[in-house]
Amino acid sequence: MNIKNIFKNKKVMSTDNTEKEPIETGQENVANELESAIELTVEEQLQEDLAKEKDKHLRLFAEFENYKKRTTKERMDLYKTANQEVLVAMLPVLDDFDRALVEISKSDDEILLKGVELIHDKLRAALMSKGLEEVDVKIGDSFDADFAEAITQIPAPSDKLKGKIVDVIEKGYKLGDRVIRFPKVILGM
């Protein structure tokens, strides 16, 4: 129902309880003002609701985009390290090949040495193709606990080796950026 119609249908009562005809222009002005005030209030409320819904939509969209990026990154990390268990299980075999090469090279049997080297190189190439990398630690390097594991300390053979790596007992390997086996080293003191 329109506010103007409400005022048109009402009779104005005087203070002595006698009916008088309403003053049309005054009541119409009041009705118009009330109507525009209500329209403004409704329009402002609608604008606020629209702004809230837009903000809610944008936040939800941003959250979904972050979720997609996070799951894609997790999937890529999982793909990169999926072979980790198999590679870790193969590391002792690779170590045995390294030790066998050292011992066979001491003998005079060139054919045996060549055969073991071929198998060793093939195994190493297969593991490296799956993302395995050797952690580069050498004798004389400074010790870094983030990339090596100190087994023990011995008196340094020279002053240059004090506080540095004296010997590498076991090679370390990493898969991507993650170290899957730390190299075991001996430090000079």
Secondary structure, DSSP 8 states (H G I E B T S, - for coil): --HHHHHHH--EE-TTS-EE---HHHHHHHHHHHHHHHHHHHHHHHHHHHHHHHHHHHHHHHHHHHHHHHHHHHHHHHHHTTTHHHHHHHHHHHHHHHHHHHHHHTSS-HHHHHHHHHHHHHHHHHHHHTTEEE----TT-B--TTT-EEEEEE--SSGGGBTBEEEEEE--EEETTEEEE--EEEEE-
